[in-house]
Amino acid sequence: MERATATALVNDALPAMQAVAEQGTADQVLTHLVGRSGLLRQPTADTIDFVHRTFQDYLGAKAAIEAHDFPLLVNNAHDDQWEDVIRMAVAHARPAESADLLRRLVERGDADDEHKGRLHLLAAASLQYATEIAPDARTLVEQRARVLMPPRSSEEAEDLAALGPGILDLLPEPQGLEDDEVGPVIKIATAIGGDQAYGFLRRFAQSLPPDSTPHELCEGWERFKADQYARDILLPYRGKNRLYMDVRTHDQRNALQLLKPITHIRFQGEFTEDQISEHLSPEHTHTLHISSDRLLRDLKFIRNLPALKTLELSECAQLAHLEDLAGTSLTSLSLTNQPREFSFDALNSLPELTSLSFYTHLPSESLAEVPAPEGLTSLNLGWTDASLRGISRWQQLQELTIADGLNNAAWQEIATLPHLTELCISGYDLKHAVSLSSVTYLRLISPSDPQLDLIPNLFPNLQRFFINCQRVQSDTTDITPLSQIKGLEISVSYASSVTGLERFTPEAVRLYPRPRTTSI
């Protein structure tokens, strides 16, 4: 705030503090507080702020409780900047006041559909801060929280993790969890970090089914000591299941020796060729992803990994070509954000390559000049500046992904692929499309206008359909037009609301996140 405002606040308080008032003016007292309290600072000549926001949250909570201004706290509880204030207020309050505040949070959540989840979970996360709480208030809060547990998506997990360690007490064990719940529960604990979260993860991992190793468990070691995490949590799964390791630090890289053999791995950050290959097994390493690596200059070490089938390279700024891969048995290659002068010439020297992904600039204006083997069965044009002209050279294509606008000429090119069964598109306009009777699986990614009414005529033989609705402008996604296709399996992700469900059997439509039917 402005220093003048702070001085006025001090001046208003002085009449009730005679001993302080006798020592100086409001301006002198404020100067003393800034210099000696350790709580305030003066970043400019005309402003005052807190050294750390925690002080502000603490004193704000204390003031609200002393003034019994619970409406102020509850009315702002949906704002994430007030979360710590609410928790500290529960800690400051006497038992009856804590119970009252928590009940008010629950009541507001019951009446506020938009913020219901956040308010109910904030109340639950605040329970641990109450030194004493009435049993009926605790039961009320826990009932509301359990309706929202366990999480069923990464987004739900992130929202829960933001509430802090208190939410860990509400997380369930693996027994009885559905497949879409196990990973998000792990994600909460790994996002929170700390000893309490580590203890939960260790217990949780020990209780997982023997044939299960969620990817979130492998990702989770970023917030913990790598070697300890490898021994305590990941080691029991070595050799039993596929561990897809995500390596970002040298401590993590060194811990890989505890987990050999490594089959699937991603290095993200600056590692040399020797550092990448040191703990990889020539007989077992199947998938390797290298990203954001400014130290990688060549790929000669790939020749020492005869079992490697999938290689993904992303933002490797010093890598100039693929010549070192010539003659290897790679079946899948992905290139993302490589330098504009990058050479693709060696693509023709990968005899077993069947899957190719481009998320990068291509030196040619069309696919006709791209040097790639004609035996491709999967092509992913995530984003590129080359036109689809010439795609017909890959007559064996079965899967095609396109993340760019499609005009009529592009659709005509796609129509020349006789074996195309899977199509994934984004940034599209189906008004320009032609009928593709061979396609049995269609995926639409984040369209603004899904144009589902055009699907039955354009793709009459669909068996599976997926749509991601994160960018759909309408609040409602109507899947009624899809009922014209008999036996269609439908997956809808991130739709605010879905209508037309009554036209399908319950087994035919899957919604993600899976809707919750429990209510209070």
C-alpha positions in Angstrom: 0.0 0.0 0.0 1.0 3.6 -0.2 3.1 4.8 2.7 0.5 7.6 3.4 -2.2 4.9 3.8 0.0 2.9 6.2 0.7 6.0 8.2 -3.1 6.7 8.5 -3.7 3.2 9.7 -1.0 3.6 12.4 -2.4 7.0 13.3 -5.9 5.4 13.8 -4.5 2.7 16.1 -2.4 5.0 18.3 -5.2 6.5 20.5 -5.8 3.0 21.9 -2.1 2.4 22.5 -1.1 5.2 24.9 2.4 3.9 25.7 3.2 3.7 22.0 1.7 7.1 21.2 3.9 8.8 23.8 7.0 7.6 21.9 6.4 9.4 18.6 4.2 10.4 15.8 2.4 7.9 13.4 5.1 8.4 10.8 7.9 7.8 13.4 6.2 4.6 14.6 5.8 3.3 11.0 9.4 4.0 10.3 10.4 2.0 13.5 8.1 -0.9 12.4 9.7 -1.0 8.9 13.2 -0.9 10.3 12.9 -3.2 13.4 9.8 -5.5 13.2 11.2 -7.9 10.5 7.7 -8.0 9.0 7.6 -4.9 6.8 9.7 -3.3 4.1 9.7 -0.2 2.1 10.5 -1.2 -1.6 10.1 2.4 -2.8 9.9 5.8 -1.1 6.1 5.8 -1.3 5.1 2.2 -0.6 5.0 -0.3 2.2 4.6 -4.1 1.9 5.2 -7.3 3.9 8.6 -9.1 3.7 6.7 -12.4 3.1 3.1 -13.0 2.3 2.8 -15.5 5.2 3.0 -12.6 7.6 0.2 -10.9 5.8 -1.9 -14.1 5.8 -1.2 -14.7 9.5 -2.1 -11.2 10.7 -5.1 -11.1 8.4 -6.4 -14.3 9.8 -5.7 -13.1 13.4 -7.6 -9.9 12.8 -10.6 -11.6 11.2 -10.9 -14.0 14.1 -10.6 -11.2 16.7 -13.2 -9.2 14.9 -15.3 -12.4 14.5 -15.6 -11.4 10.8 -16.4 -14.9 9.5 -18.4 -13.6 6.5 -15.2 -11.9 5.2 -13.3 -15.2 5.3 -16.1 -17.3 3.9 -17.0 -14.9 1.0 -13.4 -14.9 -0.2 -12.6 -18.6 0.4 -13.0 -19.5 -3.3 -10.0 -17.3 -4.1 -6.7 -19.3 -3.9 -5.0 -16.2 -2.4 -7.1 -16.6 0.7 -6.5 -20.4 1.3 -3.7 -19.8 3.7 -5.7 -17.1 5.5 -8.5 -19.6 6.0 -6.3 -22.3 7.4 -4.5 -19.9 9.7 -7.9 -18.6 10.9 -9.0 -22.1 11.8 -5.7 -22.4 13.8 -6.3 -19.1 15.6 -9.9 -19.7 16.5 -11.2 -21.3 19.6 -12.9 -24.7 19.2 -16.4 -23.4 18.8 -15.2 -20.7 16.4 -13.3 -23.2 14.3 -16.4 -25.4 14.0 -18.5 -22.4 13.1 -16.1 -21.3 10.4 -15.9 -24.8 8.9 -19.7 -25.2 8.9 -20.0 -21.9 7.1 -17.5 -23.0 4.4 -19.5 -26.2 3.9 -22.8 -24.3 3.7 -21.4 -21.9 1.1 -20.1 -24.8 -0.9 -23.5 -26.5 -0.8 -25.1 -23.3 -2.2 -22.4 -22.5 -4.8 -22.1 -25.0 -7.6 -19.2 -23.1 -9.3 -16.9 -23.3 -6.3 -18.4 -26.3 -4.4 -15.4 -28.6 -4.8 -12.8 -26.0 -3.8 -14.8 -24.8 -0.7 -15.5 -28.3 0.5 -11.9 -29.5 0.0 -10.5 -26.3 1.6 -12.7 -27.1 4.7 -11.3 -30.6 4.8 -7.7 -29.4 4.4 -8.2 -27.0 7.2 -9.2 -29.7 9.7 -5.7 -30.4 10.7 -5.1 -26.8 11.8 -7.9 -27.0 14.4 -6.5 -27.8 17.8 -9.9 -29.2 18.8 -13.0 -29.6 16.7 -16.6 -30.8 17.5 -17.2 -34.3 16.2 -20.3 -33.3 14.3 -18.4 -30.5 12.4 -15.6 -32.9 11.6 -18.1 -35.5 10.2 -19.9 -32.8 8.2 -16.6 -31.6 6.5 -15.4 -35.2 5.8 -18.7 -36.2 4.3 -18.4 -33.4 1.7 -14.8 -34.1 1.0 -15.4 -37.8 0.3 -17.9 -37.0 -2.4 -15.0 -35.4 -4.4 -12.6 -38.2 -3.6 -10.7 -39.9 -5.1 -9.6 -37.7 -8.0 -10.3 -38.9 -11.5 -8.1 -36.7 -13.6 -4.8 -34.8 -13.5 -6.6 -31.5 -13.2 -8.6 -32.7 -10.2 -5.3 -34.0 -8.7 -3.6 -30.6 -9.2 -6.5 -28.8 -7.5 -6.4 -31.2 -4.5 -2.6 -30.9 -4.2 -2.9 -27.1 -4.1 -4.7 -27.6 -0.7 -1.5 -28.9 0.9 -0.5 -31.9 3.1 -3.8 -31.9 4.9 -5.5 -33.5 1.9 -3.2 -36.6 2.3 -5.3 -37.8 5.2 -8.3 -38.1 2.9 -6.6 -40.1 0.2 -7.7 -43.7 -0.1 -5.5 -46.8 -0.4 -5.3 -48.6 -3.8 -7.8 -51.3 -2.9 -11.1 -50.7 -4.6 -9.9 -47.8 -6.7 -10.8 -47.7 -10.4 -8.1 -47.5 -13.1 -8.7 -43.8 -13.7 -8.3 -43.0 -10.0 -4.9 -44.7 -9.1 -2.7 -42.3 -11.1 -4.4 -39.1 -9.9 -4.1 -40.2 -6.3 -0.3 -40.7 -6.8 -0.1 -37.4 -8.6 -1.5 -35.5 -5.5 1.2 -37.0 -3.2 4.1 -36.4 -5.6 2.9 -32.8 -6.2 2.8 -32.1 -2.5 6.2 -33.6 -1.6 7.7 -33.8 1.8 8.0 -36.6 4.4 4.3 -37.1 4.9 3.7 -37.5 1.2 6.6 -39.8 0.9 5.3 -42.0 3.6 1.9 -42.2 1.9 3.5 -43.0 -1.5 5.6 -45.8 0.0 2.5 -47.4 1.6 0.4 -46.9 -1.5 3.1 -48.4 -3.8 3.4 -51.5 -1.6 -0.4 -52.1 -1.9 -0.6 -51.7 -5.6 -1.6 -54.9 -7.6 1.6 -56.8 -8.7 0.9 -56.2 -12.4 0.5 -52.5 -12.1 3.0 -49.7 -12.3 1.3 -46.3 -13.0 3.4 -43.9 -14.9 2.7 -41.3 -12.2 4.7 -43.4 -9.8 7.7 -43.2 -12.1 7.3 -39.5 -12.6 7.0 -38.8 -8.9 10.6 -39.0 -7.8 11.3 -35.4 -8.9 10.3 -34.1 -5.5 12.1 -36.7 -3.4 15.7 -38.0 -3.0 16.2 -40.0 -6.2 18.2 -42.9 -4.8 15.9 -43.4 -1.8 12.8 -43.2 -4.0 14.3 -45.7 -6.4 15.1 -48.2 -3.6 11.9 -47.8 -1.5 9.2 -47.3 -4.2 10.4 -48.3 -7.6 12.8 -51.2 -7.0 10.1 -53.8 -6.2 8.7 -53.3 -9.7 12.0 -53.8 -11.5 11.7 -56.6 -14.0 8.1 -57.2 -13.3 6.5 -54.3 -15.1 7.5 -51.6 -17.6 9.1 -48.7 -15.8 9.0 -45.5 -17.9 11.5 -43.4 -16.1 11.6 -39.6 -16.4 15.1 -38.3 -15.8 15.6 -34.5 -15.2 18.6 -34.4 -12.8 21.9 -36.1 -12.4 20.9 -37.6 -9.1 18.1 -39.3 -10.9 20.4 -40.5 -13.6 22.8 -41.9 -11.0 19.9 -43.7 -9.3 19.1 -45.6 -12.6 21.8 -48.1 -11.7 19.5 -49.4 -9.0 16.7 -50.0 -11.4 18.5 -51.8 -14.2 17.5 -53.0 -16.7 15.7 -49.9 -18.0 13.3 -50.4 -20.8 11.6 -47.1 -21.4 13.2 -43.8 -20.4 13.1 -40.0 -21.1 16.0 -37.6 -20.5 14.9 -34.0 -20.1 17.7 -31.5 -19.7 21.4 -31.2 -20.5 23.1 -34.6 -20.7 26.0 -35.8 -22.8 25.9 -38.9 -25.0 27.9 -40.9 -22.4 25.7 -39.7 -19.5 22.6 -40.8 -21.4 23.9 -44.2 -22.4 25.8 -45.1 -19.2 22.9 -47.0 -17.4 21.0 -48.2 -20.4 20.8 -51.8 -21.2 21.7 -52.8 -24.9 19.4 -55.8 -24.6 16.5 -54.2 -22.9 16.1 -50.5 -23.7 13.2 -50.3 -26.0 12.1 -46.6 -25.9 14.3 -43.5 -25.5 13.1 -39.9 -25.4 15.6 -37.0 -25.3 14.4 -33.4 -24.9 15.7 -29.9 -24.2 19.3 -31.2 -24.5 21.8 -28.6 -25.7 24.8 -31.0 -25.0 23.7 -33.7 -27.4 25.7 -33.5 -30.6 25.5 -36.9 -32.2 23.6 -40.2 -32.0 26.4 -42.7 -32.4 25.6 -44.3 -29.1 22.2 -45.4 -30.5 24.1 -48.1 -32.4 25.0 -49.7 -29.1 21.3 -50.1 -28.3 20.2 -52.9 -30.7 16.9 -53.4 -28.8 15.9 -49.8 -29.2 12.7 -49.5 -31.4 11.3 -46.0 -30.5 13.4 -42.8 -30.5 12.0 -39.3 -29.7 14.1 -36.2 -30.1 12.8 -32.8 -29.0 14.6 -29.5 -28.9 18.1 -30.9 -29.3 19.6 -27.6 -30.5 23.1 -29.0 -31.3 21.9 -32.0 -33.2 22.3 -31.4 -37.0 21.3 -34.7 -38.6 20.2 -38.3 -38.3 23.2 -39.9 -40.2 24.2 -41.9 -37.1 20.9 -43.8 -37.2 21.3 -45.1 -40.7 20.8 -48.9 -40.9 19.5 -49.2 -37.3 16.3 -51.2 -36.6 14.2 -48.3 -35.3 10.5 -48.7 -36.0 9.3 -45.4 -34.6 10.9 -41.9 -34.8 9.6 -38.6 -33.5 11.2 -35.2 -34.2 10.0 -32.0 -32.4 11.3 -28.4 -32.6 14.6 -29.3 -34.3 16.7 -26.4 -35.8 15.6 -25.2 -39.2 18.9 -26.3 -40.8 18.4 -29.9 -39.5 18.9 -32.6 -42.1 16.3 -35.3 -42.6 18.2 -37.1 -45.4 18.9 -40.2 -43.4 15.2 -41.0 -43.0 15.5 -43.1 -46.1 18.2 -45.2 -44.4 15.9 -46.6 -41.7 14.6 -49.8 -43.4 12.3 -50.9 -40.5 10.7 -47.5 -39.8 6.9 -47.7 -39.8 6.0 -44.8 -37.6 7.1 -41.2 -38.1 6.1 -38.0 -36.2 6.9 -34.4 -37.2 6.4 -31.5 -34.8 9.0 -29.4 -36.5 9.9 -27.4 -39.6 10.5 -29.4 -42.7 12.8 -28.2 -45.5 10.4 -29.1 -48.3 7.1 -27.4 -49.2 5.2 -30.7 -49.4 5.4 -34.3 -48.2 6.3 -35.4 -51.7 10.0 -34.3 -51.0 10.3 -35.8 -47.5 12.9 -38.5 -47.6 11.1 -41.3 -45.7 10.6 -45.0 -46.4 7.4 -45.8 -48.2 6.5 -48.6 -45.8 5.2 -46.2 -43.2 2.0 -47.3 -41.5 1.7 -44.3 -39.1 2.3 -40.7 -39.8 1.9 -37.9 -37.2 2.0 -34.3 -38.5 1.6 -32.7 -35.2 2.6 -29.4 -36.7 4.7 -28.7 -39.7 4.8 -26.2 -42.6 4.7 -28.8 -45.4 1.5 -29.4 -47.3 -0.1 -32.8 -47.6 0.6 -33.0 -51.3 2.4 -36.3 -52.0 1.0 -38.1 -49.0 -0.3 -40.7 -51.4 3.2 -42.2 -51.8 2.7 -43.9 -48.4 0.0 -46.2 -49.6 0.4 -48.5 -46.5 -0.7 -45.7 -44.1 -3.1 -46.9 -41.5 -2.9 -44.1 -38.9 -2.7 -40.4 -39.6 -2.6 -37.4 -37.2 -2.9 -33.8 -38.5 -2.7 -30.7 -36.3 -3.3 -28.0 -38.9 -6.0 -26.5 -41.0 -7.3 -28.8 -43.8 -8.5 -27.5 -47.1 -10.4 -29.4 -49.8 -7.1 -30.3 -51.5 -5.7 -31.8 -48.4 -8.9 -33.9 -47.8 -8.6 -35.1 -51.4 -5.0 -36.2 -50.7 -6.1 -38.1 -47.6 -8.8 -39.8 -49.6 -6.1 -41.5 -51.7 -5.0 -43.7 -48.8 -6.8 -47.0 -49.2 -5.8 -48.6 -45.8 -6.3 -45.5 -43.6 -8.3 -46.7 -40.6 -7.3 -44.2 -37.8 -7.5 -40.4 -38.2 -6.8 -37.8 -35.7 -7.3 -34.1 -36.6 -7.3 -30.7 -34.9 -7.7 -27.2 -36.3 -10.1 -28.5 -38.9 -13.3 -27.5 -40.8 -15.3 -30.6 -41.8 -17.2 -28.5 -44.3 -14.3 -29.1 -46.7 -14.0 -32.8 -45.9 -14.7 -35.7 -48.3 -16.2 -39.0 -47.3 -13.6 -41.5 -45.9 -15.3 -44.9 -45.7 -12.1 -46.7 -44.6 -11.8 -44.8 -41.3 -13.0 -46.8 -38.3 -11.5 -44.7 -35.5 -11.7 -40.9 -35.5 -10.2 -38.5 -32.9 -11.0 -34.8 -32.8 -8.7 -32.6 -30.7 -9.9 -29.4 -29.1 -12.2 -28.1 -31.8 -14.0 -24.8 -31.3 -16.9 -26.2 -33.3 -17.1 -30.0 -33.3 -19.5 -30.2 -36.3 -20.7 -33.6 -35.1 -23.7 -33.4 -37.4 -21.4 -33.9 -40.4 -19.7 -37.0 -38.9 -22.2 -39.8 -40.0 -22.0 -38.9 -43.7 -18.2 -38.3 -43.8 -17.3 -41.4 -41.8 -20.1 -43.9 -42.3 -18.1 -46.9 -41.0 -16.9 -45.5 -37.7 -16.5 -48.0 -34.9 -14.8 -45.7 -32.4 -14.9 -41.9 -31.8 -13.0 -39.6 -29.5 -13.4 -35.9 -28.9 -11.5 -33.5 -26.6 -13.8 -30.6 -25.7 -11.3 -28.4 -23.9 -11.7 -25.6 -26.4 -15.3 -26.1 -27.5 -17.0 -22.7 -27.4 -20.4 -24.1 -26.5 -21.1 -25.1 -22.9 -22.9 -28.2 -24.2 -21.7 -30.9 -26.5 -24.5 -32.7 -28.2 -23.6 -36.2 -29.4 -27.1 -36.9 -30.7 -26.0 -36.9 -34.4 -23.6 -39.8 -33.7 -26.5 -42.1 -32.9 -27.0 -42.5 -36.6 -23.9 -44.7 -36.6 -24.8 -48.1 -35.2 -22.6 -49.7 -32.6 -20.3 -46.7 -32.2 -18.1 -46.5 -29.1 -17.7 -42.9 -28.0 -15.2 -41.2 -25.6 -15.7 -37.5 -24.6 -13.1 -35.6 -22.6 -13.4 -32.4 -20.7 -16.9 -31.5 -21.9 -18.8 -29.0 -19.6 -22.0 -30.8 -20.4 -23.0 -33.6 -22.7 -26.5 -34.1 -24.2 -27.9 -36.9 -26.2 -26.7 -39.6 -23.9 -30.1 -41.2 -23.8 -29.6 -42.2 -27.4 -26.9 -44.7 -26.4 -26.4 -47.6 -24.1 -24.4 -46.8 -20.9 -21.5 -48.9 -22.2 -21.3 -47.1 -25.5 -20.2 -43.7 -24.1 -17.3 -42.9 -21.8 -16.8 -39.5 -20.2 -13.5 -38.2 -18.9 -13.2 -37.2 -16.1 -15.8 -39.9 -15.1 -18.8 -38.1 -13.6 -19.6 -38.4 -10.0 -23.0 -39.6 -9.0 -22.6 -39.4 -5.2 -24.2 -36.4 -3.6 -25.1 -35.0 -0.2 
